[in-house]
């Protein structure tokens, strides 16, 4: 029996000025791609595990745009030209050749033609959908706030030293959104009991944040990179969400999203 092939993007439209981007929660890998992954790659360890469940219902009227495909197929948060987000630092590219530990994930690396085909089949539809929702929301409200949802293991020596802060806010060094958006998000994170935070630390916002965040046009973008220790039982298989941890974190995330929604009318003036 053949597997059901999902659409590359799932969109839920809402009336809020806030849009949640979810580029890395998908786990779909086409059979032909999976056949070229080695056992380490097939584990899909670098998924943003359960982030769509963590945010579910926090801002009921928000629009969500979610990629269903895995980032090893092609990374929806990298530019189509595969430019480095962090020159001089270890990172992964448009089609990652290694995992976050720097270990190869392919038995047969994709060639340029295959990468281009994946761009057309997966990356382009995701960003077409995201762009369409940004335009729809901006037309309705005069402003659109893209909140890009991410998570990562808190200890990854290949990418960063030591332990990652719990809540990592990225605004491309303040250029991807109005200063009020960064300020209100940071203020809520600063008083989130039991959590640490940083603004524009190791993660300053990926290609999505940097590409769409153009405050002068009424489109604001901010990335939240959560340490997976904040909401998973363990940063290891089976990558289960921890109800108790999630219950501590979700009110602060909800407060952030609600604050951004409340702030939106001010940004149109």
Beta strands, then each sheet from edge to edge (+ up, - down):
strand 1: 9-12
strand 2: 18-22
strand 3: 63-67
strand 4: 144-152
strand 5: 167-170
strand 6: 197-199
strand 7: 219-227
sheet 1: 1+ 3- 2- 4- 7- 5+ 6+
end
